[in-house]
Amino acid sequence: MIYLALCSFVINMSFAATALTDTNLNDLIDKNPDVQSLLKRLKSSESLKGSLTRSFLPKVSLSYGREKFSTGPYHSLNQSHGGIEAEINIFNSGKDKIESSIRDNQAEIAKIDATLIRSQVLAELKKAMSHYAYLMEIKTITSSGMLQNEENLKSAKKRINAGLASETDSLDFKQLEIQFKQEISTLDYELGVTQRLISTLLGNDPNDGLVTKFSNEHPDHSDESKLNLRGKSLMVKKVELHKEATYLEYKKDKRWWAPKLDIYGYALRFTQKEREYTPSDERNDVTFGFKFSLPIFDGGEGYIGAQAIKALVEAKRSEVRSQELSLQRQSLDALKKLELAHALIHGAEENVQIMNAYRKGVLSEYSKGVKNSPDVLQASQRWIEANIRSAEVKKNYQFAKVEAEYLSSLQAGY
């Protein structure tokens, strides 16, 4: 299975290796910068929750200062001022509760975003590992073809020395040898690119050493039965939360006219410039009071703003439905693609078996002088093509499985 991969990462300072398996993969991807960014945003959103309770707590402030006057009868007078002030929200027409709901909503969206980005990084990592295994398999096939080509070249030279063939018989094999070397160089480059991609997806330096032991095996039919693609996706839930957030903003803006009641109190010491009282104790003021405010008219801005947001709520409803239909289509496509990829694997494996027998027969006939070098060359190329096709369909299956598992992972909890 693709998720039973083993990767070893060489750390420059300690040279310690970290094994990458299906059991610790979720822990290791938390080092990915994109995942870390979303986790920090989630922490930020979570810290803002509970604003309703905090809105009814008193707001208290202390102040202290000194003033030196330079005009009027207070010239050169230096006096201190300050004190303590407190204000408590008693009633705000439910807008505090709406604001608390908005913050809770934003925290839920941030939580879903963190889950989505982790799932996306995990899917990309699994695809990269599968592609790396595919490239390694192609390199093995190419190396095997090169070894066989060397044997074919030796056989051709023997036939030439025996006068059974001309010098041109060896040219086909020499040309193929050059082609093999070029392909292996290209594969080594692509393997390096994929290695660096895996390192960066894990949040590591791309120059860190990486050893991957993994192969795209023929899948088990039971793997597909574990997929869950019938629930409500987190992506749909996210759109629904955005719709709900827009509706909450509408409710809040619709109450632009609603009254507000606060009580307040303070104990302050004023300067003589502000309170022309003597002695100084007469400038100490302790006050308790309340303030009731009721907006009457704001030029229509509150009403127009509320109507504009109301239209956005209707747009979000359509967006939810569009996302549901899109994900239903993607889920069906993923399952059908998985079924097709699995079916193609069987055909590709049968084709490899046929090409193994075909190449073996041609080589046997070549050694007996029945076949010539173009026949051997054609058999070798068809054998390589069949094996490469087999490796490709196995990789395609793993890619389709990753896509289906990604969609399935988003069903959890909903």
N, C-alpha and C positions, 0 to 999 in steps of 0.2 A: 504493500500500500504506500501511497505517496506520503502519508503522514508518519510513516515509520522510518523517516530519513534520519541520518546521523551526520551532523556537520561538526567539525572541530575548528575552533577559532584560536589562532595563535596570538596571544597578547604580547606586545613588544617588550614590556618591562619584565613580566614574570614568566613568560613563555608557558603559561597555563592554558589548557584547552578546555573549552566549554562545549559540551555535547548539545546539539540541537535535535530534539525529538518531539513527538506529538504531545508528550506530557509536560514539557517545559516551554513549548513554543509560545504559548500565550503570555508567559511571564517575560520572556526575552524581548518580545516586540514592544513592550512598554518603554524601551529605550529609544524607539523611533521618535524623531523630533516632532512629527505631525501628531502622533499619539500623545506625546507629552504636552504639546500645546493645547490639545482638546481637554486633557485631564486637568490642566491648570484653569482653563475656562470653566470647567465643571465645578471645580473647587470655589471659584469666584462666585458663580451663580448660586451654589449651595449656601454660601455665607450670607447672601442677601435675603434668604428665606426668613419667615417669622416677622415680617415688617408690621403686621397687624398688631401684634402684642407690643412691639416697640413703639408704635404710634401713640399708645396711651400712657407711656412712661413720661415722667416730667423731663423737660429739657432745662437743665440747670447750668448757669454760667457764673463764674467769678470774674471780677474785674478790679484793677487797681492802677492808679496813675497819679501823676503830679503835674500841676500847671503853674507857670510863672507868668504873671500878667505884666503888660507894658503900657497899657493905656488907661485913661480915666482915673478914678479914685483908687483903683487897685494896682497902681504902678509898683512894680518890684515885689508884689505880693506872691508868695509861693505856698500853694495849698494842695493837699492830697484829695483824691476822690476815688470812688469805687464802691463795691459791695457785692451782693449776691442777687441773682434774678432767677425765677423759675416760671415755666409756662407748661400747662397741661391741656392736651386736646381732649375735649369732652364729647364732641359730636361733630362729624364731618359728612353726614348724609350718605354713609356707606362707601365713600370713595377710598377710605383707608383699607377696607376689606377688599375692594377691587384691586387696589395696588398690590396687596399681599398676594392675591390670586395671580396677578400678572408675573410677579417674581417667582412664584412656585412654578408657573408655566414655563418661564425661561430656564429654570433649573432642570425641568424635565426635558426640554429641547436640548440643552447642553449635554445631559446624560445620554440621550439618544445619539447625538453627534459623536460623542466619545465612543459609543458602542459601534457605530457605523464605520468610523475611521479605523478602529482596531480590526474590524472584520475585513475592511478593504485591504489594509496592510497585510493581514494574515493571508488573504487570498492571493495577493501579488507575490508574497514570499513563497507560497506553495507552488504557484505557476513558475516562478524563477527556479525553484529546486527541480521541478519536473523538466523544465527546459535544459537545465544543466545536465540532468541524467540523460536526456535525449542526445545532447551533444557528445557526451561521453560514449554513449552507445554507437553513435555514428562514427566516432573516432576509432572505436574497437572494430567496427565493420570495415572501415577504410584500411586500418592496419592489417586486418586479416586478408583483405583483398590485395594489399601490397605484398604480403608474404607469399601469397599464392602466385602473384605476378612474377615474383623473383624465381619461383620454381618453374613457371612457364617459360621464362626467359632462358633458364638453364637448359630446359628440354629443347627449346628452339635451337640453341647453340649446338647441342649434341646432334640434332638432325642436320644442321648446316654442315658441321664437321664430317658427318657421315655421307654427305652428298645427297641427302634426301629432301633438302629444302634450300631455298636461296637466302641471301642475306636480308632480303626484305621481310622475311618471317619474323626476325627479331625486332624490327623497327616498331611494330605495333606495341609490343610489350615495353620497349624503352619509352615510347611516348606516354603510355599509361602510367609508367613509373613516375615521370615528371608530374603528371596530373595528380597522382596520389599525394606526392610531397606538397604540392600547392594546397590541396584540400586540407591536409593535416595542419599546415601553417594557419590557414583560415580558421579551422576549428579551434586551435589553441588560442587565437585572438578572441573568438566568440566566447570561449570558456572563461577567459579572463574578464570579459565584460560582464558575464553573468555572475561570476564570483563577486565582483565589486558591487553589483546590484544587490545581491543577497546581504553583503556586509552593510551597505548603507540602509537597507530596509530594516536591519536590526539595530540601527543607530551606531554602528561601528565605523572606524576609519576604513575607507575603501582599500587602503594599502595593507590592512591586516591580513595575515595568512588565513586561508580557508580550505578545509579539506572536507569534501562531500562524499559520503558513501550511500548511494541510493540508486535504485533502478526502477523504471516504469514497468511494473509487473502486470501480467494479465489479471484484470480485476475479478473479484468475487461477485457473483450475481446478487448476493444478499446485501451488498453495500448500498445498492440503490433503494432498497426497501426501507432504509433508515431515514430517508429524507422526508422532511415535513414542509410541504409547500402549500398547505391549505389554510393556514392561519392568517391573521392580520399582520402584515409586515411592519417593522419599525419605521420604514420610510413613509408608509401611509399614516402611521401614528404621528409622525413628525409633522406632516402636512395638516393633520387634524389639530394638533397643538397650535400650529401657526394660525389656523382659522379661529381657534378658541381665543388666542391672544389678541387677534384683531377685534373679536367680538367684545372682549373685556375692555379694550381701549375705547370702543364705541360706547359701552355702558358708562365708562368714566367721563368721556367728553360730553355725553348727553346730560350729565348732571352739572353742567357749568354754572347753572343758576342756583344750585342747592346751597342752603345755609351752612354756616360753620360756627361752632361755639367753643371758645377757649377760656380757661381761667388762668390768672397769672398773679404773681406776687413778687415783691422785691424789697430788699433792705439795702438802701444806698446812702452814701454820704456825698453830698453835693458841695461844690466850691462856693465861696461867697459871691462870686460873679453870677452864679446861677440862682442862688438863694441868698438874698441880702439880709440874712439873719445873724444876729449875735446873741449869745455866745455861739461857739462852733457846734455845740450839741444840737442846736436848733436846726442845723442843716442836715441832720440825719432823718431819713424818710422811710417808713415801713408801710407798704401798701399791699392790699389784696383787692382783686377785681375780676371782672369777666368781660369778654368781648364777643359780641354776636354780630356776624357779618352775613349779608345777603346780597349777592350780585343782582343788579336790576337789569342792566343792559350793557352789552360789550360790543355793540356795533354789528351783531349778528355772526361774529367769528365762531363762537362756541357752537351754534346751531349748524352752520355750514360745515365746520370741521367734523361734527358728529355724522352728518349725512354722507360726507365723503368716505368716512371709515365704514359706514353701513354698506356702501356699495362694494368696498373691499371684502367685507364678510361674504357677500354673495359670490364674489369671484373666487374666494377660497373654497367655498362649497363645491364649485365646479372643478377646482384643482384637486380636491380630495378624490372625486370620482375618476378623474383622468389618471391619477396615480394608481388607484385600485385596478383599473383596466389594464394599464401598462404593466403592472407587476404580475397580473394574472397571465398576460401574454408571455412575459419573460419566463415565468415559472414553467408554463407548458413548453415553450421553446427549449428551455434547459433540459427538461425530462426527455423530450424527443431527440435532442442532440446527444444526450447521454446514451439513449437506446441505440441510435445509429452508430455512434463511436464504438460501442461494445460489439455490435454486429460486425462492423468492419474489421475488428481485431481478429475474429475467427477466420475470415477470408484471407487476411494478410498472413496469418500463421500457416494456413494451408498452402498459400503461394510460396512461402519460404521453403517449406518441405519439398514442394515440387521442384523449385530451383536448385535445392541442394542435390536432389537426385539427378537433375538435368546436367548440372555442372560436373558432377562426379562421372556421369556417363560420357560426356564430351571429352573430359580429360583422359579417361580410359581409352577411348577411341583415338585420341590424338597420339597417345603413346604407341598405339598399334599402327599409326600411319593412316587411319581411316579419315580422320578430321585434320584440318589445317589450322594455322594460327588465327585467321579471322573467325573461325568457328569457336575456338577457345576464348578469344577476346570477347565475342558476343555473349558467350555463356557466363563469363566473369562479370561483365557489365550487368546482365540481367539478374545475376545472383545478388550483386550489390544493390541494385534498384529494389529488388524484392525485400531485402533486409532493411533498407532505409525506409521503405514504405511501411513495413511492420513497426519499426521504431516510431515513425511519425503518427500512425493511428493510435498507438499506445499513449503517446504524449497528448494527442488530441482528446483521448478519453479522459486523461487526468485533468486537462484544462476544463473540459465540460463538467467533470465532477466537482472541481473547485468552484465553478460558477453556480452549480446547483446547490452545493453545500453553503456557499455564501448567502444565497437567497433563503435557504432553509434556516441558517443561523439567525436570521432577522425575525423569525417567527416566535422566538422564545419569550415567554411571559405575556403574550397578547393573543 
